[in-house]
Amino acid sequence: MPSHRHIIVAAAVVTSLVVGPGLAVAAGTGTAGAPAHPAAGAVPAKPAKSLGDIASSAFGTVRSPAEASVRQQSKTAKAQGTAAATANNSLAVALGVYGTSARSVQAITWINSDIAPLDLVVDWGDGTSDRFNGVGTGQGIHDHDYAALGQYTVTVTVSDGNGETTVNSVTIATAGTKFTPYGPTRLLDTRDGTGAPAGRVQPWAETRVKIAGNGGIPEGVTAVALNLTVVDPTGGAGHIIAYPGEETRPETSNVNYTPGQTVPNLAIVPVGSDGYVNLYNRGGAAVDLLADIAGYFTSSEAAGYTPVGPTRLVDTREVLRHPVSGWAPISLGVAGQAGVPAGARAVALNVTVTNTQTDGHLTVYPGNAPAPSVSNLNFRSGQTVANAVIVPLDASGRIQLLNGSSGWVDMIVDVVGYYGDGGSAYVPSSPVRLADTRNVEGGSISSQGYLYMGLGVDAPEFTGFVLNSTVTNTQTDGHLTVFPDPNSIDRYRDGTYAWPTKPNASTLNWKAGETVPNLVQADPGVNGIIDFWNASGGNADLVVDLFGFYMNR
């Protein structure tokens, strides 16, 4: 009988998002109108991590101490002589500014003064300011919402009644970022020395990919969309960890591999302050690594993200009634279909190949461009493989898909979102593991059951989550589908929820015994809950890592 498991992340406000109670088993009926009821008691997920903690890694603080404040005196105070000019020797202000959402900040001031009351002006650097008369010494808290993403200098000025002032300032960037399509272009190929010295990446070693300032990519890039491919591992199994340069390596994974397997996965990775992304080979095999860029994020107004699915755009098994021949591109109109409007600049897809006759690869690229020397997914004869894809659209809203093999393949394309005018801003965070059902006794997801994750409950400002989902300990062939849950969290709590209807879409596919990852840009829907559905004939374990989130304010 199917079952569901759940993780709830309460999300009343950005700074107080709490993971809890954890994972709980529920026996499902699979019968419409007779939903399962959550079992009493919950088994804590490991490690417990609040979304508030995750957000704090993204919403950094910029500080300037009181010692950095600059004293100024009016002409009147100077004319009165030294005694009057030094009457308020302690006058100083410290300033700290930190992000509270994609476009919002909070300034904290700490004022020292021998004289009170004081006047305080906070200039936000966007042409607006707030004035506070009659304030005292100590701490003050001041909130501000920026109309646009960008970099701003926040300046505070404190004045006493004798005409003396002190000024302090910091330059900050909004936490939110937007997307600029780029490529697709290969930045790294360890087989031929593109982007790094030629040579396989050894076990427990890493290579680095230069992002900021590489080619036409500007300095100041905050995150990058990379398609990572592990080529022909020699030795044991393992996985690749992508993380920002100059930062501590996380306990997450982006691409899992087994001996002899060539496997891709899309990753949206924060870029380090040094402009690099590190790729660490955590496993027992020497591997070659490829990295192809699809676009980058900066703290400026560009293309925002809007989730629209998942919605099936095309399945060549149904539309063409025959597979796609080798080295033959097909052109596919996306704008105006599946919720993607005209004028969209890029589209987020999940692309699957099946019924493959020979080994090969698939390349997805803009409709008006020649085929680039990159790949989005690699396959072997007889294999069904899926991968997340972000691809720029041409002016007519089209893309092309090239079957890079000598045999026939079928292609399935599901739309999950698009980048264009308006939309939500992306906030990259330090990678963190949200769930691992292997750490919970009886935690695997049963056949045709699902895990629901309340990542955006009571927080409609969160419009999407960038997750890496990995399925392992698989018992039969199957696929995973990730989609918004139609139930509210209250309906789960009181047992009145309805069994969800799985959409005709897939996120990743596997064979019995395989471990398969795939990035998913998950839509929390109107209820803030995301479902992970095990569409197979046996149990499967699920690992979910979070890399960032989208916000509409």
N, C-alpha and C positions, 0 to 999 in steps of 0.2 A: 504494500500500500504506500502511496506517496506520502511524503512528509515535508514539513518546512522547518527551517531553523532561522533564528533571527539575531541580528545585532542592532541595537538601538543607540543612536547618537542624538541625544537631546540637543536642540540648537536654538534656544530662545534668543540668545545674542551671541555675537562673534566671540566675545571674551569668556563665555561660560558654557562651552559646548562639552558635554560629558558623555563618555562611552559607558553604557550600562543598560541593563544589568549584565550583559554578556550573551552567551549562547544558551539556548534552551531547546530541548527536543520536543517535538509535537507529532503525534501520530495522525496522519491524514486519512481522509476517507476517499478522496478523489471523486466524490459524488456531488453534483451541483446542489446547492442549497443545504449541504451538510458539512460545513467546514470543520477542520480539525481545531482543537482548542489547545493553546500552549500548556505544556506541563507545568505543574507548580515547581518553583525553585529554578534557579539558573546556575549554570556552570560558567565561571568567569572566563572570558577570552584571554589569551596570553599573546603578546603583552597588552595590558589595558592601556589605551592611549586616547586621551580626549582630543576632540577636534580643536578645542581651545589651545591645547599645547601645540598642535600642528600649526594653527593659525599664528601663534606667537613666533614661530620660526620664519613665517613669511612677513608678518607685520613688524619689521625691525624698528628699533629706536635710534634716533640721532640725538646726541647730547652735546651741550656746550656748558662748561662749568661756570660758576660765578666769577672765577678768576679771569675768565675770558671776556667778561662784560667790560664795556668801555665807558668811563665816566666823562660826562660833558657838563659844562657850566654855562649858564646864561651870561650875557654881558653885564647884567645888573649885579649878579653874584660876584663876578670878577672885580667890578668897580668898588665893591664894598670891602675888598681887601682879603688878606689871608684868613683871618679868623672866620669870616662868613663863608669863605670858599671851602673850608675844611670842617664846617659844622656838621656835615653828614658823612663822616668818613666811611661808614659801613655800607653805604648805598651800593648794592650790586644785585644782579639777577642771574640765576642759572636757568637754562632752558633745555627741555627734552621734548621731542616730537616723535610720536609713533603712530603707525597706521592702525585704523580700526576697521577698515573695509577696503575695497579696491580703490575708492576715490576719497575716503574720509580719513581724517587724522585727529589726534588729540594732542594739544600742547600743554605741558605742565611747566609752570613757572615756580621758582623758589626765590622769594624776595627777602633781602636783608636791608634794613634801614633804621637809622636812629630817629627818624621822623615819620609820623603817620598822621592823617591818612595820605595815600599816594594815588597817583593816576597811572593807569596801565593801558598801553595800546599794543594790540597784537596785529601786525601787518602780515597777511597770509601769503603775500607774494603774487597774488593773482588779480591785483587791483582792488581788493576788498580788505577791510580792517575792522576790528572790534575795539571799542573804547570802554574802559571800566574805570569809573570815578570813585574815589573814596575807599580804595582797597587797603588792606593792611599787609603786614609782613607775613611770611610763611608761604604755604603752597596754594597755587591756584590751578584750576583745570578748565580748559577751553577747547571746545569742539568745532570742527569746520568740515564742510563738504565741498570738494572741488568740482567744478563743472566739467573739467576735462582732465584726463591723465597727463602727467608730465612731471618736470622738475620745478620746484619752487623754493625760494628763500623766505623763511619765516623769521620775522624780526620783532622783538619785543622791546618796548621803550617804557621805562619807569621814571616818573617825575615826582619830586617832592615839592613842598610849598615854598621853598627858597629858590626855585628856578634851577636846581640841579637835576640832572638826568643820568640814567645809565642805560646802555643799549647792548643787547646780545642777539645773535642770530645763528641759524643753522640752515643748510640747504638739504632738502629732502626730495625723494622721488615717491610718487604714489605707488602703493603696493600692487595695484592693478596694472596689467600689461595687455597690449593687443597685438594681433598677428599680422605679419607681412609674408605673403607667399614668396618662396625663393626656390628656384630649380624646378624639378628635382636635380640635384647635383651631387656627385660623389666627393666627399671630403676625406675619406680614409679608405685605403685598401692595403693591408699589410702584405699582400702577395706581391705587389709591384712597387711599394714604397710611396704610394700616394698618401700624403698627409702625415707620415711617420716613417721611420726606418723600415725597410723591407725585412720581413721575418715573422714567423709565427709568434703569437703571444703565449708565453710559457705558462704552465700551471701556477696559480697563486702569484701572478704578476699582472701588470697593467700597461696599457698604452694610453696616450692622450690625443684628443682631437681639438685642434684650434678652431674656435667658432668666431669670436669677436675679431673683426679686422681681417678675416679670411675672405679673399675675393671681394665681392660687393656687400658682404655682411658688415654692418656698422659696429663701431665700438658701443659699449653700453647695452649690449644684448643681455636680456635677463633669463631667457629660456630658449630652447631650440627643439624643433621636431625632427628627430633623426630616425631613419629606418636602419636598424642594426641587424647585421647578418653574420652568423657564425658559420664558417666554412670548414667542413671536413675535419672535425675533431679527431685527434689520434690519441687514444688512451681511454680514460674513464669518462664518466658523466660529470656535468657541472653546470654553472650558469654565469652569466655576465651581469655585473653591477655597473650601471651608469650613474655617475654622480658629479656634482660640481667640482671643478678644480680648486685646490687649496682648502677643501672641506673634509670633514671626517667621513670615512666610508660607511654607508648605512648597511643594515642587515636585511636588505631587500633584493629583489632580482628583476631583471628585465628580459633576458633571453635564457631559456633552459636548453641544454643540448645533451645528446647521448653520442657514443662513438660512431663516427662515420656519417653523422647527420648534418645536413646543411639547413639551418633554420633561421628565419628572420623574425623580427618583432619591432613594431613602431614604439618609440619612446619620446616623451616630452620631458626634457631634462633641464633643470636649472643650470645656467652657465656660471662658473666661478668668477670671482672678482678679477682673476687673471685672464679671463676670456676663454678658458678651456673647459672641456668635459673629459672626465677620466672614465676609462673602460677597464674594469678589473675582472680578470679571469679566475673565478673562484671554482676550481675543479681540478680534476686529474688529467686533463688533456691539453696538449698544445693546440691552439686554434689560429686560423686566420680570421680577421675581423674586417667587415665593411661597414661604412657609415655614410648614408645618403641623406642630405638635408632636404626637407620639404618646405621649411619656412622658419621664422624666428619671431620672438616676442620682445617688445620694447615698452618702456614706460612712456608711451605717447599714443595719441589717437590714431589708430589704424583700423584693421578689420576686427570687429567683435564677433563673439561666438553665439550661435543660437541652436539649441538642440531641436531635432525634428523627428525623432523616431525611437527605435529603429523602424525603418520602412523599406521594404524590398523595392528596388528600382528595376532590376532586370535579372532574369534567370534564363540563360541561353537554352536550357533544356526545354523551356516552355515557349520562349519567344521565337528563337531561330529554328527550333525543332531538330537542330543538329549541332554538334560541337564546333568550336572555332578552330580553324586550321592553323598549322605552325607558321610562325613569322608573319602572321596576317593580323594587322591591327583592326580593331573595331572602334567606330566612333559612337559616342554615347552622349545624348543631350541630357544634362542634369538640371540646369536652370528651368524653372517652370514645372518641375516634377518633384514629387515626394516632399513637398513643403519648401523646396529651395527656390527663392525668388530670383527674378532677373536682376542682374547687377551683383550677385554674390561673387566674391573674389576667389574663394576656395571652398572645397567641400570635404567633410570628414565621412569616410566610408568604412565599411567592413567588406572586404573582397575575398571570395572563396573560389578556388579552382577544384574541380572534381572530374572524374572520368578521364584521368590523364593517361596518355598512351606511352609517353617517354619522359625521361627526366627533362627538366627545363625551369624556366622562371617566368614571372609575369611582371610587366612594367606598366605603370599607370602614369599618364602625363597629360599636359594640356592639349586641347583639341587642335590648336594651330601650330604645334611645335613638332619638330622631328623627334624620333625616339631617342631618349638620352641613354647613356651607358650606365644605367642604374637598374636595380631590381626592387620590387616591393614584396614579392614572396617567391620562394623556391620550392620545387616539388619533384618528387620521384614518380616513376611510372606506377599507376594504380593508387596514388595517394590523394587524399582530400585535405587541402590546407587552406586556412584562413589567415588573414592579417589585416590589422587596421591600417588605413591609408588616409593621409591628408594630401590633396592634390589641388594645385591652382586650376581655375577654370579660364578658358579663353574668353574673348569678348562676347562670343555667342553663347557662352555657358556650357561648353562641351568639353569632354575629356576623351582620351583614347586609351585602350587597353591592348597591349601587345603580348601575344602568346609566344614567348621566347623558347620554343622547342620545335622539334621536327614532327611532333605528333599532334593529335587533336586534344582539345580540352573543353570542358564546360566552365562557364564563369557565372558566378552569382554575386550581385552587387547590392548591398544594403546601405542606405543613407542613415547616418546618425546625427548629422548637424552640418552647419555651414558657417563660413566667416564672411562678414560683409558689413554694411553700414549699420550703426547702432550695435546691438548685441551686447553680450556680457564681456567683462574683462577677466583675463586669466591671472590668478595669483599663484605663482609657483611656490612650493614649500619644500622643506627637507623631506626626503622620502621616508615613509614610515609604514610598517606592516599593520594593517587594520584587522585582519582575520587569518587564521590558519586552523582549519577544522581538524587537522592532524593532532593538534594540541588539546583536543577535547575528547574525552572518552565517548564513543558512539557518535562522533561529530560529523561523519561524512554525510553527504546529501544523498538521499535515496533516489532510486529510479523515478523519474517524472516528479520529483520533489524540488523544493527550492529553498534557498537561504534569502531572507529579506534583511536589508540593511538600511536603518533609518538615519541616513547621513544628513538630511536636510529638514528634519521634523521641526515644525514651528519656525522655520527660517527660510522664507521664500526668496531671500536675497541670494541664496546659493542655487544656481541654475544648472550646475554640472560638476562632475568630479572626474578627474583624470586618474584612472586606476589601471594597475596591471593585474589581470586575473590569470591565475595558473591552476589548471586542473591536473591532479595526480592521483595515483592509486586507482586508476580506472579499471573497471571490471569487464565492460563491454564497449563496443564502438558507440560513439554518440557525439553530441554537440552541446555547447553551453549557450544560452540566450540570456542577455542582460537587458532589462527593460523596467520602466516605472511601474510601481505597484499601484493598483486602483484603490486600495483600502487606506483609510486613515489609521494612524497609530492607535487612536481610541478604539477603533473596531477590533484591532488585534488584542487590545487589553481586555475588552469585555467579551471577546469571543464571538462577535457578530460579523466578522469579516467574510467576504466571498472569495472563493478560490479563483485566483487570477487566470486569465486566458493568455497563454503564451502567443506572442506575435509570430508571424511567418518570417523569421529572421534568425540569424545565428551570429555568435561572437567568436567562437573557436570550435574546431572539430578535432576529434581524437580517435585513435584506434585503441583497442583493449591493451592496457599495460603502459600506455604512453603518458608522459608528462608534457603538457602543451601550455605555453603562455600566450596571451594576447593583450594588447592595450585596449581599453574600452573607455570612451568618453561617455560616462553614464549620466543619464537624465533622471533626476529624482522625481520629476513630475510634480503635480500639484500637492501631493501628500508628503513629499520629501523622503520617499522610501524607494529603494532600488532592489529588484529581484534578480537572483542568480539561479537560473532554472537548469537542472540536470536532465537534458533530453537524451537519456540512454536507458538501456535495459538493466543497469546495475548501479551500485553505489560509486561515488567519486568524492575525493577530497578537493577542497578549494582553498587557495591562498590568494589574499587580496592585499595589494600594496597601493598606497595613495601617494601621488606625486604633485598634486595641486588641485585647485578648484576654480570654478567660474562664479563671478558675482555680478549682479545687475546694479549695484550702487557702490 
